[in-house]
Amino acid sequence: MEMPATLWMYRAKPERIIDGDSIVVVLDLGLGVHLGRGNEGAHLRLLGVDTPERNETGWYEARMFVVAWLTDANTGAWPLRVQTAKGDAFNRYLADVWRLTDGAHLNTALIESGHAIVYER
């Protein structure tokens, strides 16, 4: 998926990887304002993908794929671009995530690597 040129995209930096389809980032809203929960960043649920849950086969591998993908992105102060949609039942933002270095789309990369399946709901 190509990174869209839209007004509602945010600069972001990774904070923590929860699992293959849930991460924590700091979102830069501009003018020195950053979005997060308390002292922790914003919780994102990757839109359109589903990875194994903790204690399910493939959970660790999916999580480590995201760790490696984000490590490759970790250049500069704000290495990611995030486009968010509405929140979910767990107070996470539904999001698409891109690396600024090469324009790679995390959601698509997870599916193409076999670590996730398409999630439609």
C-alpha positions as CSV (number, residue, x, y, z in Angstrom):
1,M,0.0,0.0,0.0
2,E,1.4,3.4,-0.9
3,M,1.7,6.1,1.7
4,P,-1.2,8.6,1.1
5,A,-0.7,12.3,1.0
6,T,-3.3,13.2,3.6
7,L,-3.7,15.9,6.1
8,W,-4.5,13.5,8.9
9,M,-1.2,11.7,9.1
10,Y,1.1,12.0,12.1
11,R,4.8,11.8,12.7
12,A,5.5,9.0,15.2
13,K,8.3,7.2,17.0
14,P,8.0,3.6,18.3
15,E,7.9,3.1,22.1
16,R,7.0,-0.5,22.7
17,I,5.8,-3.6,20.7
18,I,3.0,-5.5,22.5
19,D,2.4,-8.1,19.8
20,G,2.3,-8.5,16.0
21,D,-0.6,-6.2,15.5
22,S,-0.5,-3.9,18.6
23,I,2.2,-1.3,19.2
24,V,2.8,1.8,21.3
25,V,4.1,5.0,19.7
26,V,4.4,8.7,20.5
27,L,2.3,10.7,18.0
28,D,3.4,14.2,17.2
29,L,0.3,16.3,16.8
30,G,2.3,19.4,16.0
31,L,3.2,22.6,17.9
32,G,5.0,20.5,20.6
33,V,1.9,18.4,21.4
34,H,2.4,14.6,21.7
35,L,-0.4,12.1,22.1
36,G,-0.2,9.3,24.6
37,R,-1.9,7.7,27.6
38,G,-0.3,9.1,30.8
39,N,3.5,8.7,30.5
40,E,3.1,6.1,27.8
41,G,2.6,6.7,24.1
42,A,-0.6,6.1,22.0
43,H,-1.7,2.4,21.7
44,L,-2.2,1.4,18.0
45,R,-4.0,-1.6,16.6
46,L,-2.8,-2.2,13.1
47,L,-5.7,-1.9,10.7
48,G,-6.7,-4.8,8.5
49,V,-4.3,-7.4,10.0
50,D,-4.6,-10.2,12.6
51,T,-1.6,-11.9,14.2
52,P,-1.5,-14.7,16.7
53,E,-2.2,-13.8,20.4
54,R,0.2,-14.4,23.2
55,N,0.7,-18.2,23.9
56,E,-0.5,-19.0,20.3
57,T,1.8,-20.5,17.7
58,G,3.5,-17.8,15.7
59,W,3.0,-15.0,18.4
60,Y,6.7,-14.6,19.1
61,E,7.7,-14.7,15.4
62,A,5.1,-12.0,14.5
63,R,6.2,-9.8,17.4
64,M,9.9,-10.2,16.5
65,F,9.1,-9.4,12.8
66,V,7.6,-6.1,14.0
67,V,10.6,-5.4,16.3
68,A,13.0,-5.9,13.3
69,W,10.8,-3.8,11.0
70,L,10.7,-1.0,13.5
71,T,14.4,-1.2,14.1
72,D,15.0,-0.7,10.4
73,A,12.8,2.4,10.7
74,N,14.5,3.9,13.7
75,T,16.4,6.7,12.1
76,G,15.8,10.3,13.0
77,A,13.5,11.8,15.7
78,W,10.2,10.8,14.0
79,P,10.9,7.7,11.7
80,L,7.3,6.7,11.2
81,R,4.1,8.1,9.7
82,V,0.8,7.0,11.1
83,Q,-2.7,7.4,9.7
84,T,-5.3,6.7,12.3
85,A,-9.0,5.7,12.1
86,K,-11.5,5.3,14.9
87,G,-10.6,3.7,18.2
88,D,-11.5,0.1,19.2
89,A,-13.1,-1.5,22.3
90,F,-9.7,-1.5,24.0
91,N,-9.1,2.2,23.6
92,R,-6.5,1.7,20.9
93,Y,-6.3,3.8,17.7
94,L,-6.8,1.7,14.5
95,A,-3.9,2.6,12.3
96,D,-1.8,2.2,9.2
97,V,2.0,2.6,9.8
98,W,4.7,3.5,7.3
99,R,8.5,3.8,7.6
100,L,9.8,7.1,6.5
101,T,13.1,5.7,5.2
102,D,11.6,3.6,2.4
103,G,7.9,4.1,2.5
104,A,7.3,0.5,3.6
105,H,3.8,-0.2,5.0
106,L,3.9,-2.4,8.2
107,N,0.4,-3.7,7.8
108,T,1.1,-5.0,4.4
109,A,4.6,-6.3,5.3
110,L,3.1,-8.5,8.1
111,I,0.6,-10.1,5.7
112,E,3.2,-10.6,2.9
113,S,5.7,-12.1,5.3
114,G,3.1,-14.7,6.4
115,H,3.0,-13.4,10.0
116,A,-0.5,-12.1,9.8
117,I,-3.8,-12.7,7.9
118,V,-6.2,-10.1,6.5
119,Y,-8.6,-8.9,9.2
120,E,-11.9,-7.6,8.0
121,R,-14.6,-6.5,10.4
